[in-house]
């Protein structure tokens, strides 16, 4: 049984001579306190530190009645609460939730977990909401279905955003309307953040829901739009590889890491960034895919064979990218700018570093005719422990090696064909 009472303690007298009225929760032989907004001076109290001021006494009594009513309504669930949990429940049940503040805390937590990409995406959502509302404090109740429909129209229009640049100065950026797939991904990430807030503040077991509404019940995302082609032909891969770039430039970085990613089954930039010489063992790269390692029981581990063409690139970059770039985000920015320069040099349009991964997958499936399951395994999309049959199968990377070799052989054959075209005497002299 919990008891709720008002307390004023002599030893809590403040320097200005006032006493704070506290709500005392006594439960399971423990006391916990809630500070109120009421501060009283000596003449408002009796000699036994009871409230003499009738106005304040009535306000405190009303608060006590509300808390006691809440405790009574908990019924049998009260036994599940510790004294501290009951204190928090009573204190926070009617408190507003600042969604932006929650986003900040969640983003920081995500960064500490090593999920830099997710943290970056969620930071974009937070900043966009601040732009939309024009303030940095947004109640979670303001994220409702009506707001989402208006917010969608806002994202579909040209938008002005104030940002702080690297020099600490405020600059205004004009963003074009979001594409359909960009809008879908943005609203999907907002839904993820809202769900995280519900999971954090609500307790379904105790039927304690501080966030009682769910705007995505009325505002439905629907299926993601079909993305445009994001893969290169094998000839385009060679065109990227062979374009002339200035040594040490971002274009050279983008070109060479694109090829390295392609040769290592679509290895992500963040994984190339995180890899060191310790990941190189017996002619293989052993690593855990950063994007999914915390979501899978196998920690998203994969072992990739080092092809002959990849060796000089690995020696050049593995373990050195972190010295060149302070964070993965700065590397990612350099790759984006470098790939734009590569597009100008090659006449190709809209290619990003991530296309290397799409290209490997598409060539493996459509040109080499490898099975979808084997391609997914090579792309590290399969949790080997998720199926009952895999419990009985020893992990063997020969399947990944086979998929990789098929694609790399396609790369080698195309390269040989290119040489034959450029040098007519090639077959005569070397074959």
Helices and strands as residue ranges (DSSP letters): E 3-7, G 10-12, E 19-27, E 30-40, G 42-44, H 54-74, G 75-80, H 83-92, H 99-112, H 116-133, G 140-142, H 145-155, E 159-164, E 170-175, H 180-201, E 202-203, E 208-209, G 215-217, H 234-242, H 250-263, H 269-274, G 277-279, E 280-281, E 284-288, E 301-305, H 308-317, H 321-324, H 328-346, H 355-362, I 363-367, H 372-378, G 388-392, H 398-422, H 426-430
